């Protein structure tokens, strides 16, 4: 990173991230609110570098004590109760594969849930995973929280024997994790277009596979939730 020229460091010189953090401590950032720290870095010529240097929130499995925080994150991220209620229904129906939270201190700042999603094929039921919902508090978005949640969630799904994950999401975001609209084309479901994507956790898991995705009742999609 480039330095603006203070504390004996020539203007334009490169400094390491540890040096940047040492400077921040010297400038008394420990007595500031976390959201004020980027402004401090900007004042000393390190605009845009703080969040690259800061450690990400911890990602872990949810506990019952997190439930209110999870509802709050989904409510604020989506602007309504729908996704928070979906999480509660999936949990109550015993369909959760993993429900992860990103926490900063005692605060839940992000959440992701993967649930059981059956796919009816000619040879039987493929037990896939649905990624839904994924939410990050508005003030924590674009800081890598969502990426950390998705990556850890996919790892857990793989550890728990899942071979396929399906998501309805932004085409500009989820392909970076390996999701592909092309992989989902042979899977009939309620959502058309490039936002309907699949990911193989085991290479070749969808090779030659076609079938109908059956979202559980918890999703509230009704009887006609899969295109026949």
C-alpha positions as semicolon CSV with decimal commas, in nm:
position;residue;x (nm);y (nm);z (nm)
1;X;0,000;0,000;0,000
2;X;0,115;0,359;-0,058
3;X;0,181;0,598;0,230
4;X;0,109;0,973;0,224
5;X;0,417;1,077;0,417
6;X;0,391;1,089;0,796
7;X;0,574;0,954;1,100
8;X;0,908;0,963;0,916
9;X;0,796;0,756;0,617
10;X;0,864;0,929;0,281
11;X;0,558;1,016;0,067
12;X;0,469;0,739;-0,178
13;X;0,667;0,478;0,013
14;X;0,519;0,135;0,062
15;X;0,433;0,018;0,412
16;X;0,330;-0,325;0,528
17;X;-0,005;-0,409;0,682
18;X;0,157;-0,462;1,026
19;X;0,309;-0,113;0,995
20;X;-0,034;0,024;0,906
21;X;-0,188;-0,136;1,212
22;X;0,094;-0,002;1,430
23;X;0,019;0,346;1,300
24;X;-0,352;0,301;1,366
25;X;-0,277;0,204;1,725
26;X;-0,051;0,506;1,759
27;X;-0,338;0,726;1,638
28;X;-0,559;0,585;1,913
29;X;-0,803;0,382;1,698
30;X;-0,870;0,151;1,994
31;X;-1,088;0,427;2,138
32;X;-1,289;0,467;1,817
33;X;-1,595;0,290;1,689
34;X;-1,502;0,027;1,428
35;X;-1,702;0,202;1,155
36;X;-1,499;0,522;1,215
37;X;-1,164;0,356;1,151
38;X;-1,179;0,369;0,766
39;X;-1,214;0,748;0,790
40;X;-0,898;0,758;1,002
41;X;-0,711;0,554;0,743
42;X;-0,835;0,786;0,470
43;X;-0,700;1,088;0,657
44;X;-0,352;0,938;0,666
45;X;-0,353;0,828;0,303
46;X;-0,469;0,467;0,331
47;X;-0,821;0,500;0,193
48;X;-0,955;0,165;0,079
49;X;-0,689;-0,034;0,261
50;X;-0,842;-0,078;0,607
51;X;-1,086;-0,358;0,532
52;X;-0,817;-0,549;0,344
53;X;-0,608;-0,538;0,659
54;X;-0,882;-0,603;0,915
55;X;-0,951;-0,961;1,018
56;X;-1,293;-1,087;0,896
57;X;-1,567;-1,176;1,145
58;X;-1,560;-1,528;1,282
59;X;-1,784;-1,780;1,103
60;X;-1,932;-2,064;1,307
61;X;-2,241;-2,284;1,343
62;X;-2,543;-2,112;1,491
63;X;-2,654;-2,171;1,850
64;X;-3,001;-2,113;1,998
65;X;-2,871;-1,786;2,143
66;X;-2,812;-1,661;1,787
67;X;-3,173;-1,700;1,667
68;X;-3,283;-1,344;1,745
69;X;-2,969;-1,205;1,582
70;X;-3,028;-1,421;1,274
71;X;-3,383;-1,291;1,243
72;X;-3,253;-0,934;1,272
73;X;-2,986;-0,982;1,005
74;X;-3,234;-1,131;0,756
75;X;-3,495;-0,865;0,835
76;X;-3,254;-0,577;0,779
77;X;-3,080;-0,730;0,476
78;X;-3,401;-0,815;0,290
79;X;-3,628;-0,541;0,422
80;X;-3,899;-0,774;0,547
81;X;-3,991;-1,081;0,748
82;X;-4,002;-1,340;0,468
83;X;-3,647;-1,477;0,489
84;X;-3,640;-1,469;0,871
85;X;-3,961;-1,673;0,875
86;X;-3,817;-1,914;0,616
87;X;-3,519;-1,980;0,843
88;X;-3,751;-2,053;1,135
89;X;-3,963;-2,292;0,926
90;X;-3,664;-2,482;0,786
91;X;-3,523;-2,518;1,137
92;X;-3,858;-2,634;1,279
93;X;-3,901;-2,890;0,998
94;X;-3,557;-3,042;1,062
95;X;-3,431;-2,959;0,713
96;X;-3,116;-2,764;0,804
97;X;-2,786;-2,906;0,679
98;X;-2,592;-2,617;0,827
99;X;-2,680;-2,271;0,953
100;X;-2,376;-2,048;0,993
101;X;-2,333;-1,705;1,145
102;X;-2,064;-1,442;1,104
103;X;-2,007;-1,274;1,437
104;X;-1,818;-0,963;1,541
105;X;-1,790;-0,957;1,917
106;X;-2,132;-1,059;2,042
107;X;-2,314;-0,935;1,732
108;X;-2,441;-1,152;1,445
109;X;-2,348;-0,958;1,130
110;X;-2,415;-1,227;0,869
111;X;-2,599;-1,554;0,823
112;X;-2,627;-1,835;0,569
113;X;-2,840;-2,149;0,564
114;X;-2,818;-2,467;0,358
115;X;-3,113;-2,706;0,367
116;X;-3,220;-3,040;0,225
117;X;-3,345;-3,017;-0,134
118;X;-3,463;-3,337;-0,308
119;X;-3,426;-3,370;-0,684
120;X;-3,639;-3,638;-0,849
121;X;-3,444;-3,812;-1,125
122;X;-3,507;-4,119;-1,339
123;X;-3,283;-4,324;-1,113
124;X;-3,415;-4,199;-0,779
125;X;-3,382;-3,905;-0,544
126;X;-3,070;-3,690;-0,552
127;X;-3,034;-3,529;-0,208
128;X;-2,902;-3,185;-0,298
129;X;-2,864;-2,876;-0,080
130;X;-3,042;-2,543;-0,121
131;X;-2,847;-2,227;-0,040
132;X;-3,111;-1,990;0,098
133;X;-3,112;-1,744;0,251
134;X;-2,781;-1,563;0,279
135;X;-2,787;-1,226;0,450
136;X;-2,538;-0,966;0,573
137;X;-2,616;-0,652;0,771
138;X;-2,619;-0,353;0,533
139;X;-2,327;-0,182;0,710
140;X;-2,120;-0,500;0,679
141;X;-2,182;-0,564;0,310
142;X;-1,896;-0,554;0,058
143;X;-1,644;-0,651;0,327
144;X;-1,607;-1,019;0,243
145;X;-1,857;-1,145;0,501
146;X;-2,082;-1,308;0,241
147;X;-1,784;-1,470;0,070
148;X;-1,663;-1,617;0,400
149;X;-2,011;-1,752;0,476
150;X;-2,057;-1,912;0,133
151;X;-1,711;-2,071;0,128
152;X;-1,744;-2,218;0,477
153;X;-2,098;-2,334;0,406
154;X;-1,988;-2,520;0,095
155;X;-1,708;-2,684;0,293
156;X;-1,957;-2,804;0,556
157;X;-2,197;-2,936;0,291
158;X;-1,914;-3,133;0,136
159;X;-1,809;-3,266;0,478
160;X;-2,168;-3,379;0,538
161;X;-2,188;-3,577;0,218
162;X;-2,363;-3,339;-0,019
163;X;-2,258;-3,348;-0,383
164;X;-2,478;-3,075;-0,535
165;X;-2,588;-2,728;-0,418
166;X;-2,859;-2,519;-0,585
167;X;-2,911;-2,145;-0,548
168;X;-3,134;-1,872;-0,682
169;X;-2,903;-1,573;-0,676
170;X;-2,721;-1,294;-0,856
171;X;-2,545;-1,417;-1,173
172;X;-2,271;-1,163;-1,106
173;X;-2,193;-1,303;-0,762
174;X;-2,235;-1,678;-0,724
175;X;-2,031;-1,802;-1,024
176;X;-1,713;-1,702;-0,837
177;X;-1,780;-2,001;-0,608
178;X;-1,838;-2,238;-0,899
179;X;-2,214;-2,203;-0,942
180;X;-2,331;-2,228;-1,301
181;X;-2,661;-2,164;-1,477
182;X;-2,553;-2,417;-1,739
183;X;-2,527;-2,693;-1,477
184;X;-2,883;-2,617;-1,364
185;X;-3,041;-2,630;-1,709
186;X;-3,126;-3,000;-1,679
187;X;-3,292;-2,943;-1,341
188;X;-3,653;-2,836;-1,370
189;X;-3,751;-2,588;-1,104
190;X;-3,968;-2,286;-1,026
191;X;-3,715;-2,023;-1,130
192;X;-3,617;-1,959;-1,493
193;X;-3,314;-1,772;-1,623
194;X;-2,951;-1,732;-1,529
195;X;-3,027;-1,673;-1,160
196;X;-3,109;-2,045;-1,127
197;X;-2,768;-2,207;-1,068
198;X;-2,612;-2,530;-0,949
199;X;-2,273;-2,629;-0,814
200;X;-2,106;-2,970;-0,811
201;X;-1,926;-3,033;-0,483
202;X;-1,820;-3,365;-0,634
203;X;-1,698;-3,323;-0,994
204;X;-1,938;-3,488;-1,239
205;X;-2,220;-3,518;-0,985
206;X;-2,468;-3,376;-1,239
207;X;-2,323;-3,542;-1,548
208;X;-2,611;-3,695;-1,739
209;X;-2,857;-3,607;-1,462
210;X;-3,195;-3,452;-1,532
211;X;-3,479;-3,417;-1,290
212;X;-3,729;-3,204;-1,103
213;X;-3,634;-2,999;-0,797
214;X;-3,893;-3,029;-0,518
215;X;-3,868;-2,741;-0,275
216;X;-4,006;-2,834;0,069
217;X;-4,326;-2,674;0,195
218;X;-4,121;-2,444;0,419
219;X;-4,034;-2,236;0,111
220;X;-4,403;-2,159;0,055
221;X;-4,389;-2,212;-0,320
222;X;-4,709;-2,418;-0,338
223;X;-4,789;-2,734;-0,528
224;X;-4,677;-2,593;-0,862
225;X;-4,329;-2,505;-0,743
226;X;-4,154;-2,713;-1,008
227;X;-4,206;-2,677;-1,380
228;X;-4,315;-3,010;-1,526
